[in-house]
Amino acid sequence: MASRILVPMDDSNHAEQALEYALDNFPNADVSVLHVVGVPSPMMGEATALSLADNLDEAAAELADPAFERAREIANQRDREIDTIVGIGHPARSIIDRAENYDTIVLGAHGADWSRATRQFLVGNVAETVSKRAPVPVIIVR
């Protein structure tokens, strides 16, 4: 049975469903929520903001906070605790780089609500990339 679960989370409904799935189906596991900031966007806003920040870690934590607040709400509804991790850069790479520290990755089928063409062009399909390259089992939640 999996004892350490990694749940990558952005601001999408699928990511919330993935966290709910992980908490409900792995009741005895330690769950870590990863939010990756500085991802490429059409206007490079978040990445540019991070590059201009005086303290990169503080700026990244501030950008991740809304996702973590929602994750904590979901965990509190189930009387569970979660750990939170801030990643910087490309989401798939950040997830895969941490994967060996976990037994399973649970992630949403689709990320933030960009157009499909924009998402594919800029960051690729994160779920597809992670499922192909992760060294641990991956559960994709729809």
DSSP file (Angstrom, degrees, kcal/mol; ACC not computed):
  #  RESIDUE AA STRUCTURE BP1 BP2  ACC     N-H-->O    O-->H-N    N-H-->O    O-->H-N    TCO  KAPPA ALPHA  PHI   PSI    X-CA   Y-CA   Z-CA
    1    1 A M              0   0    0      0, 0.0     2,-0.2     0, 0.0    25,-0.0   0.000 360.0 360.0 360.0 142.7    0.0    0.0    0.0
    2    2 A A        +     0   0    0      1,-0.1    26,-0.2   101,-0.0     3,-0.1  -0.484 360.0 177.1 -71.4 132.7    1.2    3.5   -0.8
    3    3 A S        +     0   0    0      1,-0.3    27,-3.2    -2,-0.2     2,-0.4   0.584  69.6  46.0-111.2 -15.6    2.4    5.5    2.2
    4    4 A R  E     -a   30   0A   0     25,-0.2    99,-2.6     2,-0.0   100,-1.3  -0.974  67.3-175.0-133.0 119.4    3.6    8.7    0.5
    5    5 A I  E     -ab  31 104A   0     25,-3.0    27,-2.8    -2,-0.4     2,-0.5  -0.931  12.3-154.1-117.9 134.4    1.4   10.3   -2.2
    6    6 A L  E     -ab  32 105A   0     98,-2.3   100,-2.6    -2,-0.4    27,-0.2  -0.936  10.5-173.5-106.8 126.3    2.4   13.3   -4.3
    7    7 A V  E     -a   33   0A   0     25,-3.1    27,-1.8    -2,-0.5     2,-0.2  -0.906  11.9-153.2-121.7 101.6   -0.5   15.4   -5.6
    8    8 A P  E     -a   34   0A   0      0, 0.0   100,-0.5     0, 0.0     2,-0.4  -0.556  21.7-169.1 -70.0 135.9    0.5   18.2   -8.1
    9    9 A M        +     0   0    0     25,-3.4    27,-0.2    -2,-0.2     2,-0.1  -0.981  20.9 163.0-139.5 126.6   -2.1   21.0   -7.9
   10   10 A D        -     0   0    0     -2,-0.4   101,-0.0    25,-0.1    54,-0.0  -0.251  62.1 -76.0-111.6-152.3   -2.8   24.0   -9.9
   11   11 A D  S    S+     0   0    0     -2,-0.1     2,-0.2     4,-0.1   102,-0.1   0.120  91.5 114.7 -98.5  23.8   -6.1   26.1   -9.9
   12   12 A S  S  > S-     0   0    0      1,-0.1     4,-1.5   100,-0.1    -2,-0.1  -0.547  72.9-125.4 -93.8 158.2   -8.1   23.6  -12.0
   13   13 A N  H  > S+     0   0    0      1,-0.2     4,-2.4     2,-0.2     5,-0.2   0.858 111.6  58.6 -65.0 -36.2  -11.1   21.5  -10.9
   14   14 A H  H  > S+     0   0    0      1,-0.2     4,-2.0     2,-0.2    -1,-0.2   0.875 103.2  52.1 -62.9 -36.2   -9.3   18.3  -12.0
   15   15 A A  H  > S+     0   0    0     95,-0.2     4,-2.1     2,-0.2    -1,-0.2   0.908 109.4  49.3 -66.3 -40.9   -6.4   19.1   -9.6
   16   16 A E  H  X S+     0   0    0     -4,-1.5     4,-2.5     1,-0.2    -2,-0.2   0.912 110.5  50.7 -62.9 -41.6   -9.0   19.4   -6.8
   17   17 A Q  H  X S+     0   0    0     -4,-2.4     4,-2.5     1,-0.2    -1,-0.2   0.864 107.7  53.8 -64.0 -35.8  -10.6   16.2   -7.8
   18   18 A A  H  X S+     0   0    0     -4,-2.0     4,-2.5     2,-0.2    -1,-0.2   0.915 109.5  47.2 -64.8 -42.5   -7.1   14.5   -7.8
   19   19 A L  H  X S+     0   0    0     -4,-2.1     4,-2.7     2,-0.2     5,-0.2   0.931 111.9  50.1 -64.5 -44.4   -6.5   15.7   -4.2
   20   20 A E  H  X S+     0   0    0     -4,-2.5     4,-2.5     1,-0.2     5,-0.2   0.921 111.3  49.8 -58.3 -43.8   -9.9   14.5   -3.1
   21   21 A Y  H  X S+     0   0    0     -4,-2.5     4,-2.7     2,-0.2     5,-0.3   0.934 111.5  48.1 -59.9 -47.9   -9.2   11.1   -4.7
   22   22 A A  H  X S+     0   0    0     -4,-2.5     4,-1.6     1,-0.2    -2,-0.2   0.920 114.2  45.4 -61.2 -45.2   -5.9   10.8   -3.0
   23   23 A L  H  < S+     0   0    0     -4,-2.7    -1,-0.2     1,-0.2    -2,-0.2   0.887 118.0  43.4 -67.4 -38.4   -7.2   11.7    0.4
   24   24 A D  H  < S+     0   0    0     -4,-2.5    -2,-0.2    -5,-0.2    -1,-0.2   0.849 120.8  38.1 -75.6 -35.1  -10.3    9.4    0.1
   25   25 A N  H  < S+     0   0    0     -4,-2.7    -2,-0.2     1,-0.2    -1,-0.2   0.583 119.7  43.7 -97.7 -11.2   -8.5    6.4   -1.4
   26   26 A F    ><  +     0   0    0     -4,-1.6     3,-1.5    -5,-0.3    -1,-0.2  -0.558  65.7 163.5-128.2  67.3   -5.2    6.5    0.6
   27   27 A P  T 3  S+     0   0    0      0, 0.0    -1,-0.1     0, 0.0    -2,-0.1   0.713  76.6  41.7 -64.6 -22.0   -6.5    7.3    4.1
   28   28 A N  T 3  S+     0   0    0    -26,-0.2     2,-0.2    -3,-0.1    -5,-0.1   0.390  94.8 103.4-104.6   2.9   -3.3    6.2    5.9
   29   29 A A  S <  S-     0   0    0     -3,-1.5     2,-0.5    -7,-0.2   -25,-0.2  -0.531  74.7-117.7 -88.2 151.3   -0.8    7.9    3.5
   30   30 A D  E     -a    4   0A   0    -27,-3.2   -25,-3.0    -2,-0.2     2,-0.5  -0.772  34.8-153.0 -80.4 127.4    1.1   11.1    3.9
   31   31 A V  E     -a    5   0A   0     -2,-0.5    52,-2.3    50,-0.5     2,-0.5  -0.915  11.5-168.9-111.7 126.7   -0.1   13.4    1.2
   32   32 A S  E     -ac   6  83A   0    -27,-2.8   -25,-3.1    -2,-0.5     2,-0.5  -0.954  10.3-150.1-113.3 130.7    2.1   16.2   -0.2
   33   33 A V  E     -ac   7  84A   0     50,-3.2    52,-2.7    -2,-0.5     2,-0.5  -0.889  10.9-162.1-102.1 125.5    0.7   18.8   -2.5
   34   34 A L  E     -ac   8  85A   0    -27,-1.8   -25,-3.4    -2,-0.5     2,-0.5  -0.921   7.2-174.4-108.1 126.7    3.0   20.3   -5.0
   35   35 A H  E     - c   0  86A   0     50,-2.4    52,-2.6    -2,-0.5     2,-0.5  -0.989  12.6-152.1-119.6 126.0    2.3   23.6   -6.7
   36   36 A V  E     - c   0  87A   0     -2,-0.5     3,-0.3    50,-0.2     2,-0.2  -0.848  13.7-171.4-101.5 126.6    4.6   24.7   -9.5
   37   37 A V  E     + c   0  88A   0     50,-3.0    52,-2.9    -2,-0.5    23,-0.1  -0.709  60.2  48.4-110.9 164.6    5.0   28.4  -10.1
   38   38 A G  S    S+     0   0    0     -2,-0.2    -1,-0.2     1,-0.2     3,-0.1   0.695  71.9 162.3  81.3  19.5    6.8   30.3  -12.9
   39   39 A V        -     0   0    0     -3,-0.3     8,-0.5     1,-0.1    -1,-0.2  -0.389  48.6 -92.1 -70.7 150.0    5.2   28.2  -15.6
   40   40 A P        +     0   0    0      0, 0.0    -1,-0.1     0, 0.0    82,-0.1  -0.338  51.0 176.8 -60.4 141.3    5.3   29.5  -19.2
   41   41 A S    >   -     0   0    0     -3,-0.1     3,-0.9    81,-0.1     6,-0.0  -0.912  46.3 -95.4-139.3 166.6    2.2   31.6  -20.1
   42   42 A P  T 3  S+     0   0    0      0, 0.0    -1,-0.0     0, 0.0     0, 0.0   0.836 127.5  27.9 -54.6 -33.5    1.2   33.5  -23.2
   43   43 A M  T 3  S-     0   0    0     -3,-0.0     5,-0.0     0, 0.0     0, 0.0   0.378 102.2-125.7-109.7   3.3    2.5   36.8  -21.7
   44   44 A M    <>  +     0   0    0     -3,-0.9     4,-2.5     3,-0.1     5,-0.2   0.746  59.4 147.8  60.0  25.7    5.2   35.3  -19.4
   45   45 A G  H  >  +     0   0    0      2,-0.2     4,-2.7     1,-0.2     5,-0.2   0.941  66.4  38.6 -58.7 -56.8    3.6   37.1  -16.5
   46   46 A E  H  > S+     0   0    0      1,-0.2     4,-2.1    -7,-0.2    -1,-0.2   0.913 118.6  48.4 -65.7 -42.9    4.3   34.7  -13.6
   47   47 A A  H  > S+     0   0    0     -8,-0.5     4,-2.0     1,-0.2    -1,-0.2   0.899 113.6  47.8 -64.0 -40.5    7.8   33.8  -14.8
   48   48 A T  H  X S+     0   0    0     -4,-2.5     4,-1.4     2,-0.2    -2,-0.2   0.917 109.3  53.1 -66.6 -43.0    8.7   37.5  -15.3
   49   49 A A  H  X S+     0   0    0     -4,-2.7     4,-0.6    -5,-0.2     3,-0.3   0.904 110.3  48.2 -59.3 -41.4    7.4   38.4  -11.9
   50   50 A L  H >< S+     0   0    0     -4,-2.1     3,-1.0     1,-0.2    -1,-0.2   0.900 107.7  54.5 -65.6 -40.2    9.6   35.7  -10.3
   51   51 A S  H 3< S+     0   0    0     -4,-2.0    -1,-0.2     1,-0.3    -2,-0.2   0.770 111.1  46.3 -66.8 -23.5   12.6   36.8  -12.2
   52   52 A L  H 3< S+     0   0    0     -4,-1.4    -1,-0.3    -3,-0.3    -2,-0.2   0.517  88.4 113.2 -93.6  -6.7   12.2   40.4  -10.9
   53   53 A A    <<  -     0   0    0     -3,-1.0     3,-0.3    -4,-0.6    -3,-0.0  -0.363  62.7-143.4 -70.3 144.0   11.6   39.3   -7.3
   54   54 A D  S    S+     0   0    0      1,-0.3     2,-0.5     2,-0.1    -1,-0.1   0.877  97.9  32.2 -70.2 -39.2   14.1   40.3   -4.6
   55   55 A N  S  > S-     0   0    0      1,-0.2     4,-2.3     2,-0.0    -1,-0.3  -0.922  71.1-167.6-123.8 104.6   13.5   37.0   -2.8
   56   56 A L  H  > S+     0   0    0     -2,-0.5     4,-2.6    -3,-0.3     5,-0.2   0.890  86.7  51.0 -60.2 -44.3   12.7   34.1   -5.2
   57   57 A D  H  > S+     0   0    0      1,-0.2     4,-2.4     2,-0.2    -1,-0.2   0.911 112.2  46.3 -63.1 -43.1   11.5   31.7   -2.5
   58   58 A E  H  > S+     0   0    0      2,-0.2     4,-2.1     1,-0.2    -1,-0.2   0.910 113.6  48.7 -65.5 -42.0    9.2   34.2   -0.9
   59   59 A A  H  X S+     0   0    0     -4,-2.3     4,-2.0     2,-0.2    -2,-0.2   0.904 112.3  48.5 -64.8 -41.7    7.7   35.3   -4.2
   60   60 A A  H  X S+     0   0    0     -4,-2.6     4,-1.9    -5,-0.2    -2,-0.2   0.915 110.7  50.7 -64.8 -43.1    7.2   31.7   -5.2
   61   61 A A  H  X S+     0   0    0     -4,-2.4     4,-1.3     1,-0.2    -2,-0.2   0.886 109.1  52.0 -62.2 -38.7    5.5   30.9   -1.9
   62   62 A E  H  < S+     0   0    0     -4,-2.1    -1,-0.2     1,-0.2     3,-0.2   0.903 110.1  48.0 -65.0 -41.0    3.2   33.9   -2.3
   63   63 A L  H  < S+     0   0    0     -4,-2.0     4,-0.3     1,-0.2    -1,-0.2   0.835 113.8  47.9 -67.8 -31.8    2.2   32.7   -5.8
   64   64 A A  H >X S+     0   0    0     -4,-1.9     4,-2.0     1,-0.2     3,-0.6   0.695  88.4  88.6 -80.8 -19.4    1.5   29.2   -4.5
   65   65 A D  H 3X S+     0   0    0     -4,-1.3     4,-2.7     1,-0.2     5,-0.2   0.845  81.6  54.1 -55.1 -44.0   -0.5   30.3   -1.5
   66   66 A P  H 3> S+     0   0    0      0, 0.0     4,-1.9     0, 0.0    -1,-0.2   0.910 110.9  47.0 -59.4 -39.8   -4.0   30.3   -3.2
   67   67 A A  H <> S+     0   0    0     -3,-0.6     4,-2.2    -4,-0.3    -2,-0.2   0.905 113.4  48.8 -66.0 -40.1   -3.6   26.7   -4.4
   68   68 A F  H  X S+     0   0    0     -4,-2.0     4,-2.7     2,-0.2    -1,-0.2   0.866 107.1  55.4 -68.9 -35.5   -2.4   25.7   -1.0
   69   69 A E  H  X S+     0   0    0     -4,-2.7     4,-2.0    -5,-0.2    -1,-0.2   0.939 110.7  45.1 -60.3 -46.0   -5.3   27.4    0.7
   70   70 A R  H  X S+     0   0    0     -4,-1.9     4,-2.2     1,-0.2    -2,-0.2   0.904 112.1  52.3 -64.9 -40.4   -7.7   25.4   -1.4
   71   71 A A  H  X S+     0   0    0     -4,-2.2     4,-2.4     1,-0.2    -2,-0.2   0.903 108.9  49.9 -61.7 -41.4   -5.8   22.2   -0.8
   72   72 A R  H  X S+     0   0    0     -4,-2.7     4,-3.0     2,-0.2    -1,-0.2   0.883 108.3  53.6 -66.0 -37.4   -6.0   22.8    3.0
   73   73 A E  H  X S+     0   0    0     -4,-2.0     4,-2.0     2,-0.2    -2,-0.2   0.933 110.1  47.0 -59.9 -46.2   -9.7   23.4    2.7
   74   74 A I  H  X S+     0   0    0     -4,-2.2     4,-0.7     1,-0.2    -2,-0.2   0.913 114.5  46.9 -62.7 -43.4  -10.2   20.1    0.9
   75   75 A A  H ><>S+     0   0    0     -4,-2.4     5,-2.5     1,-0.2     3,-1.0   0.911 110.0  52.9 -65.9 -42.6   -8.0   18.3    3.5
   76   76 A N  H ><5S+     0   0    0     -4,-3.0     3,-1.5     1,-0.3    -1,-0.2   0.861 101.6  60.0 -62.2 -35.7   -9.8   19.9    6.4
   77   77 A Q  H 3<5S+     0   0    0     -4,-2.0    -1,-0.3     1,-0.3    -2,-0.2   0.762 112.1  40.4 -61.9 -23.8  -13.1   18.7    5.1
   78   78 A R  T <<5S-     0   0    0     -3,-1.0    -1,-0.3    -4,-0.7    -2,-0.2   0.236 115.3-115.5-107.3  10.3  -11.8   15.2    5.4
   79   79 A D  T < 5S+     0   0    0     -3,-1.5     2,-0.3     1,-0.2    -3,-0.2   0.908  73.7 131.2  53.7  46.5  -10.0   15.8    8.7
   80   80 A R      < -     0   0    0     -5,-2.5     2,-0.3    -8,-0.2    -1,-0.2  -0.862  51.2-135.8-124.7 158.2   -6.6   15.2    7.1
   81   81 A E        -     0   0    0     -2,-0.3   -50,-0.5    -3,-0.1     2,-0.3  -0.856  19.4-167.6-111.0 151.4   -3.3   17.0    7.1
   82   82 A I        -     0   0    0     -2,-0.3     2,-0.3   -52,-0.1   -50,-0.2  -0.937  17.0-132.5-132.5 157.2   -1.2   17.7    4.0
   83   83 A D  E     -c   32   0A   0    -52,-2.3   -50,-3.2    -2,-0.3     2,-0.4  -0.785  23.8-144.0 -99.8 154.1    2.3   18.9    3.4
   84   84 A T  E     -c   33   0A   0     -2,-0.3     2,-0.4   -52,-0.2   -50,-0.2  -0.958  14.7-173.8-124.5 143.8    2.9   21.6    0.8
   85   85 A I  E     -c   34   0A   0    -52,-2.7   -50,-2.4    -2,-0.4     2,-0.5  -0.999  14.0-146.9-135.2 133.9    5.8   22.0   -1.6
   86   86 A V  E     -c   35   0A   0     -2,-0.4     2,-0.3   -52,-0.2   -50,-0.2  -0.899  17.0-170.6-101.6 126.1    6.5   24.9   -4.0
   87   87 A G  E     -c   36   0A   0    -52,-2.6   -50,-3.0    -2,-0.5     2,-0.4  -0.811   9.4-147.6-108.6 156.0    8.2   24.0   -7.3
   88   88 A I  E     +c   37   0A   0     -2,-0.3     2,-0.4   -52,-0.2   -50,-0.2  -0.989  57.2   9.4-126.7 129.9    9.6   26.5   -9.8
   89   89 A G  S    S+     0   0    0    -52,-2.9    -2,-0.1    -2,-0.4     3,-0.0  -0.884 107.0  15.3 117.1-141.1    9.6   26.1  -13.5
   90   90 A H     >  -     0   0    0     -2,-0.4     4,-2.4     1,-0.1     5,-0.2  -0.614  63.5-140.9 -79.5 126.9    8.1   23.5  -15.8
   91   91 A P  H  > S+     0   0    0      0, 0.0     4,-2.4     0, 0.0     5,-0.2   0.917  97.6  47.9 -57.0 -50.1    5.3   21.5  -14.0
   92   92 A A  H  > S+     0   0    0     31,-0.2     4,-2.7     1,-0.2     5,-0.2   0.919 113.6  48.0 -60.2 -43.5    6.1   18.0  -15.5
   93   93 A R  H  > S+     0   0    0      1,-0.2     4,-2.6     2,-0.2    -1,-0.2   0.909 111.4  50.5 -63.4 -42.3    9.8   18.4  -14.8
   94   94 A S  H  X S+     0   0    0     -4,-2.4     4,-1.0     2,-0.2    -1,-0.2   0.897 112.9  46.4 -62.9 -40.4    9.2   19.5  -11.2
   95   95 A I  H >X S+     0   0    0     -4,-2.4     4,-1.1    -5,-0.2     3,-0.7   0.953 114.3  46.1 -66.4 -49.9    6.8   16.5  -10.6
   96   96 A I  H 3X S+     0   0    0     -4,-2.7     4,-0.5     1,-0.2     3,-0.4   0.874 107.3  58.3 -63.4 -38.4    9.2   14.0  -12.2
   97   97 A D  H 3< S+     0   0    0     -4,-2.6    -1,-0.2     1,-0.2    -2,-0.2   0.792 115.1  36.8 -62.2 -27.6   12.2   15.3  -10.3
   98   98 A R  H X< S+     0   0    0     -4,-1.0     3,-2.0    -3,-0.7    -1,-0.2   0.574  91.4  95.0 -97.3 -12.0   10.4   14.7   -7.0
   99   99 A A  H >< S+     0   0    0     -4,-1.1     3,-2.3    -3,-0.4    -2,-0.1   0.797  71.6  65.1 -56.4 -37.6    8.7   11.4   -7.9
  100  100 A E  T 3< S+     0   0    0     -4,-0.5    -1,-0.3     1,-0.3    -2,-0.1   0.679  94.4  62.3 -65.4 -14.4   11.3    9.0   -6.5
  101  101 A N  T <  S+     0   0    0     -3,-2.0    -1,-0.3     2,-0.0     2,-0.3   0.405 103.2  60.6 -86.4   2.4   10.5   10.3   -3.0
  102  102 A Y  S <  S-     0   0    0     -3,-2.3   -97,-0.2    -4,-0.1     3,-0.1  -0.854  70.6-139.8-129.6 161.1    6.9    9.0   -3.3
  103  103 A D  S    S+     0   0    0    -99,-2.6     2,-0.3     1,-0.3   -98,-0.2   0.782  88.3   7.0 -86.7 -31.7    5.0    5.8   -3.8
  104  104 A T  E     -b    5   0A   0   -100,-1.3   -98,-2.3    32,-0.2     2,-0.4  -0.993  60.1-142.2-151.7 148.8    2.4    7.2   -6.1
  105  105 A I  E     -bd   6 138A   0     32,-2.2    34,-3.2    -2,-0.3     2,-0.5  -0.966  14.9-168.2-112.3 132.3    1.5   10.4   -8.0
  106  106 A V  E     + d   0 139A   0   -100,-2.6     2,-0.3    -2,-0.4    34,-0.2  -0.980  20.1 161.4-120.6 118.2   -2.1   11.4   -8.2
  107  107 A L  E     - d   0 140A   0     32,-2.5    34,-2.7    -2,-0.5   -98,-0.1  -0.957  39.5 -99.1-139.9 158.1   -2.8   14.2  -10.7
  108  108 A G  E     - d   0 141A   0   -100,-0.5    34,-0.2    -2,-0.3   -93,-0.1  -0.346  29.1-124.4 -71.4 152.2   -5.7   15.7  -12.6
  109  109 A A  S    S+     0   0    0     32,-2.3     2,-0.3     1,-0.1    18,-0.3   0.822  95.1  25.6 -67.1 -32.0   -6.2   14.9  -16.2
  110  110 A H  S    S-     0   0    0     31,-0.3   -95,-0.2    17,-0.1   -96,-0.2  -0.975  73.9-148.0-134.8 147.6   -6.1   18.5  -17.3
  111  111 A G        -     0   0    0     -2,-0.3   -97,-0.2     1,-0.3   -98,-0.2   0.105  55.1 -14.2 -94.3-151.3   -4.5   21.6  -15.8
  112  112 A A  S    S-     0   0    0      1,-0.2     2,-2.2  -100,-0.1    -1,-0.3  -0.004  79.5 -95.4 -51.1 154.7   -5.3   25.2  -15.6
  113  113 A D  S    S+     0   0    0   -102,-0.1     2,-0.2    -3,-0.1    -1,-0.2  -0.301  71.7 136.3 -81.6  56.6   -8.0   26.4  -18.0
  114  114 A W        -     0   0    0     -2,-2.2     2,-0.0     1,-0.1    -3,-0.0  -0.503  69.9 -81.6 -83.7 167.5   -5.9   27.7  -20.9
  115  115 A S     >  -     0   0    0     -2,-0.2     4,-2.7     1,-0.1     5,-0.2  -0.406  41.7-116.3 -64.9 151.5   -7.0   26.8  -24.4
  116  116 A R  H  > S+     0   0    0      1,-0.2     4,-2.7     2,-0.2     5,-0.2   0.901 114.8  50.8 -57.9 -43.3   -5.9   23.3  -25.4
  117  117 A A  H  > S+     0   0    0      1,-0.2     4,-2.4     2,-0.2    -1,-0.2   0.917 112.2  46.3 -63.5 -43.1   -3.7   24.6  -28.2
  118  118 A T  H  > S+     0   0    0      2,-0.2     4,-2.8     1,-0.2     5,-0.3   0.927 113.2  49.4 -64.2 -44.7   -2.0   27.1  -25.9
  119  119 A R  H  X>S+     0   0    0     -4,-2.7     4,-2.1     1,-0.2     5,-1.2   0.928 113.2  46.3 -61.7 -46.0   -1.5   24.5  -23.2
  120  120 A Q  H  X5S+     0   0    0     -4,-2.7     4,-0.5    -5,-0.2    -1,-0.2   0.910 115.7  46.2 -63.0 -42.8    0.0   22.0  -25.6
  121  121 A F  H  <5S+     0   0    0     -4,-2.4    -2,-0.2    -5,-0.2    -1,-0.2   0.925 121.2  34.3 -67.1 -45.7    2.3   24.5  -27.2
  122  122 A L  H  <5S+     0   0    0     -4,-2.8    -2,-0.2    -5,-0.2    -3,-0.2   0.927 139.6   2.0 -82.7 -46.3    3.6   26.1  -24.1
  123  123 A V  H  <5S-     0   0    0     -4,-2.1   -31,-0.2    -5,-0.3    -3,-0.2   0.448  89.0-133.9-124.8  -1.3    3.9   23.3  -21.5
  124  124 A G     << -     0   0    0     -5,-1.2     2,-0.9    -4,-0.5    -1,-0.2  -0.142  54.3 -45.6  71.0-177.7    2.8   20.2  -23.2
  125  125 A N     >  -     0   0    0      1,-0.2     4,-2.6    -5,-0.1     5,-0.2  -0.805  55.1-164.6 -92.0 107.0    0.4   17.8  -21.6
  126  126 A V  H  > S+     0   0    0     -2,-0.9     4,-3.0     1,-0.2     5,-0.3   0.915  86.1  50.5 -60.5 -47.2    1.6   17.5  -18.0
  127  127 A A  H  > S+     0   0    0    -18,-0.3     4,-2.5     1,-0.2    -1,-0.2   0.910 112.7  47.1 -59.7 -42.2   -0.4   14.4  -17.2
  128  128 A E  H  > S+     0   0    0      2,-0.2     4,-1.6     1,-0.2    -1,-0.2   0.929 113.9  47.0 -65.2 -45.4    0.8   12.6  -20.3
  129  129 A T  H  X S+     0   0    0     -4,-2.6     4,-1.9     1,-0.2     5,-0.2   0.928 114.3  46.8 -62.7 -46.1    4.4   13.5  -19.7
  130  130 A V  H  X S+     0   0    0     -4,-3.0     4,-2.7     1,-0.2    -1,-0.2   0.921 110.2  52.8 -63.7 -43.7    4.4   12.5  -16.1
  131  131 A S  H  < S+     0   0    0     -4,-2.5    -1,-0.2    -5,-0.3    -2,-0.2   0.831 114.0  43.7 -63.4 -30.0    2.6    9.2  -16.8
  132  132 A K  H  < S+     0   0    0     -4,-1.6    -1,-0.2    -5,-0.2    -2,-0.2   0.803 125.7  28.6 -81.8 -30.0    5.3    8.3  -19.4
  133  133 A R  H  < S+     0   0    0     -4,-1.9    -2,-0.2    -5,-0.2    -3,-0.2   0.621  85.8 110.2-112.3 -14.7    8.4    9.4  -17.4
  134  134 A A     <  -     0   0    0     -4,-2.7     4,-0.1    -5,-0.2   -38,-0.1  -0.366  59.2-142.9 -68.0 141.8    7.7    9.0  -13.7
  135  135 A P  S    S+     0   0    0      0, 0.0    -1,-0.1     0, 0.0    -4,-0.0   0.402  83.5  55.7 -83.8   4.1    9.5    6.2  -11.9
  136  136 A V  S    S-     0   0    0      1,-0.1   -32,-0.2     0, 0.0   -33,-0.1  -0.855 103.6 -74.7-128.7 164.1    6.5    5.5   -9.7
  137  137 A P        -     0   0    0      0, 0.0   -32,-2.2     0, 0.0     2,-0.4  -0.271  45.7-152.2 -58.5 145.6    2.9    4.6  -10.5
  138  138 A V  E     -d  105   0A   0    -34,-0.2     2,-0.5    -7,-0.1   -32,-0.2  -0.985   7.3-161.4-124.8 129.8    0.7    7.5  -11.7
  139  139 A I  E     -d  106   0A   0    -34,-3.2   -32,-2.5    -2,-0.4     2,-0.6  -0.957   8.6-157.8-109.7 124.2   -3.0    7.8  -11.2
  140  140 A I  E     -d  107   0A   0     -2,-0.5     2,-0.4   -34,-0.2   -32,-0.2  -0.909   8.4-154.8-106.2 122.8   -4.7   10.3  -13.5
  141  141 A V  E      d  108   0A   0    -34,-2.7   -32,-2.3    -2,-0.6   -31,-0.3  -0.821 360.0 360.0-102.8 131.4   -8.1   11.6  -12.2
  142  142 A R              0   0    0     -2,-0.4    -1,-0.1   -34,-0.2   -34,-0.1   0.366 360.0 360.0-103.5 360.0  -10.8   12.9  -14.5
